[in-house]
Amino acid sequence: MLTRIITAVVSLIVFIGLLIAGEMVFAIGVGIIILCMVYESFSAVTKSAGVKVSGYITGVIMGMGIIFSHIELAIAASIIQSLLFLIFMHEKVKYTEMFSAQFMAIYVTLFMSFIPRMEIEMSLPLMAIIFIIAWGSDTAAYFCGTFLGKHKLIPKVSPKKTVEGSVGAVICTSLLCVLYMFILDKAGYGFMTATAGNYIRMAIVGLFASILSQFGDLAASAIKRDAQIKDYGWIFPGHGGFMDRFDSVLFISPVVYYLCQFIII
């Protein structure tokens, strides 16, 4: 537990440093994280160099599509290039590995892009809700499960997760979002007027996003189970790799983006 806490604190300090360094530095930082997540994902789904090359090409295409607002074109081009790889590398690569790598490249690149997009289109404090919910939910689930957990949630996917931890995470995350709004309002940098109705709206955002955050974690765990690996990486002692640390962030980024648009803004 001590290793996890120390790693989390150090990672948080580095993350805050990226935030205050400005939009450009933060966007570059997110891009590096995406690259690391794609690399870790490929290590889980394939050993073929050809499949990985195709996957990296998809990542670049998706990145360009996002930057120039042509996501549909980027997805179509990614599918075409992966099928061309299958044709010219017939009997050298498995189509199941190829499509698994393509899916992970599109999933990681597209969903993570909502983070800098949210900062640019909305605001830094509003974008921070993604991380507050994802990491707050993960932390609350860990401690609630450790001290209160008795009933397993989905043991075949994640043996350590409990029903008590899951419920505790949803409650704690909703309260954390309300507290975050209160603090920003008192600091004079609120994104909503501090009324009872708006507090309820913020709590609803935290509730739904926390539930989905846990599904993101479970989805990443399911992939690891199928790939028969414990962690995607090793860079965060006690936590694993970037995919292990950002799986919930990845899953809820577009969800929080649209929740904030429809409910908060």
N, C-alpha and C positions, 0 to 999 in steps of 0.2 A: 504493500500500500504506500509506503514512504517513497519508493521509487516513482510510482505513478504521480504522487503529489508534486514531487520535485520537478519532474518532467513537465507536468501541466503548468506549473508556475513559470518555469523558464520559457516554455513555448508561448505563454500568454504575454510575457514581457516582449519577446521578439515580435509577436503579432501586433501589439500596441505600437511598437516602433515603426512597423510598416504603415500603420494607419496614419500616424502623425507626420509621416514623411511626405505625404501628398498623394494626389490621385495617380500620377504617372508611376511613381515608385510602387504604390500599392497594386496597380494593374500589372506591372512587371512581376511583382511577387506572386500574384495569383497565377500568372502564366507559368512561372517556374513550378508552382505547386501542381498545376494541371499536368505538366510534363512528367513530374515525378509520379503522380497518380496513374497516369496512362502507362508508364513503365512498369509500375507494380502490378497493375491489372493484367498486362500482357504476360508477366511472369506467372500469373495464376492460371491463365487459360490456354497458353501455348508455349512450346519450346522451339517452334519453327522460326528461323530468322526471316524467311520470306513473309510469313504472316505478320510478324512484328513490323517489318518495313511497310507493308500495306497499311497496317494500323496507324503508324506514325504519319503516313501520307494523309490518311483520313483526318487525323488530328490537326494537321496543318490546313487542310482544306476547310474543315469546320471552323478553325480559328479565323481564316480569311472571310468565310461566309458570315460569321458573327460580326466582325469588324465593319464589313461593308454592307451589312443588313440584307444578305442573300442566303438565309439559312436553308430554304427549300432547295435552292440550286446546289448548295454545299452538300446536303444529304444525298441528292441525286448523283452528284459527281463522285461522292464517296462510295456509293453502291456500285456505280459503273466501274471504278478503278479496282475495287475488290473482286468483281466478277472477271475482269481482265486478268488479274493475278491468278485466279483459279484456272483460267483457260491456259495460260502460258506456263503455269506450274502444276499442271495436271499430274496426279499420282505422286507429287512431291509434298503437297499440303492437303490437309483435310478441310473440307468445307465447313465442318462444325467448328473447328478452331478459327477459321477465317471469319465466320460470321460472329463468333463470340468476341473476337478481338475488335471487329468493326463496331459491334454494339457497345463495348466498353469505351472505345475511343469517342464515339458520338455522345454517349451518356455522360461521361466525365467532362468533355469539352463544352457541350451545350449547357448542361445544368450549372457548372461552375461559373459560366459566363454571366449568370444573373447577379453575381456578387458585385463586380465592378460596375455593371450596368445599373444596379440599384443605387450605388453610391453616386454615380454621375447624374442619373435622372431624378433621384429623390434627395437623399442627403446621407452623410456619413452616420449620424446617430440612428437613422432609420435602417440603414443597411446592417448596422451592428446587431439588430434584432435577430438576424439569421444565426449568428454565432452565440448570442445569449441563449436562444432557445435550444439550439443543437447541443452545445456543450453544457448548458445548465441542466437540460433534460438527462444527458448522459451521466453527469455527476450525481444528480439526485437519484437516478435509477440505481447507480452503483452503491451509494451509501444506504438508501432505503432497502435495497435488496440485501446488503451485507448485514444490517442490523435487524431488519424486520421480515426478510424474505423466508417464506415457508413453502409456498406453492410454485412449482416450476411453470414458466410461461409457455415456451415452445422448446422443450429439451432437445429435440432432434436437431434443431437449428442452432440454438445457443443454450447449452446446459446450465449456465450460471444465472441467466435472467429469470426473475420471478414476477409473479402477478403483483405482489406488494411493491416491488421496485418500480414496476411499470406505472401503477396507479399513483405512487408517490411522486414519480417524475412529472406526471401530468399536472398534479396539484401544485407542486413546487415551481414548475416552469410558468404556470399561469400567474402565480403570485410574484414571481421574479419579473415578469413582463410589466405587471402593474407597478412594482417598485421602481423599475427602470423609468417608466413614464413619469412617476412622481418626482424622482431625482432630477430628471431633465427639466421638468416644469419649474421646480424650485431654483434650478440653476439658470433659468431664463432661456433655455434652449429646447423647449418642448415642441413636438410636432403636432400635438393636439391640445385643445383647452382641457385643463384638468377638471372634468365634470364626472359625475357618477356614471353617466351613460358611456363616456369615452373610456373610463376605467374598465367597464364591462366589455367593451369592444376589444380592448387590448388583452384582457384575460381570455377572450374567445380565440384571438389570434394565437396566444400562447398555448391554449388547450389543443386546438387542432394541429398546430405545427409540432407540438411535442409528441402527439400520437404518431404523426407521420415520420418524425425524426426517429422514433424507435423502429418503425418499419424499415427505414433506410439502413439502420444498424443491422437488423435481422436479414435484410436482403444481402448485404455484404457478407454476413456470416454464412448464409446459405451457399454463396459462391465459394467461400473458403472451404466449406465442408465438402462440396463436390470436387474441389481441386485438391483436397486432402492436405491443406496447409494450415498452420496455426495463425500466422499473421501475414499480411501482404508485404511488410517490410520490417526494418529494425531500427530506423533512425530515431524513433521516440522510445526510449527504454521504458518498459512497463505498459506501453500503448501499441507498439508495432510500427507500422509505416504511415505514410500520408493517407493512404486509403483507409486504414484503420482509424485514424484520427479525424478524417474529414468525411467519412461515409454518411453520417447524419447531416452534416452541413451540405454535402452534395445533393442529397435526396430532397431537402426542404427548400433549397434556394429559390427555385421557380415558384414554389407554393407560397412562401413568405412574400415574394415579390408581388404576386397577384393579390394575396390577402391584404397587403398594405395598400395596394391601389384601390381595391374595392371597399375595404372596411375602414381603413385609417385615413387615407388621403381623400 
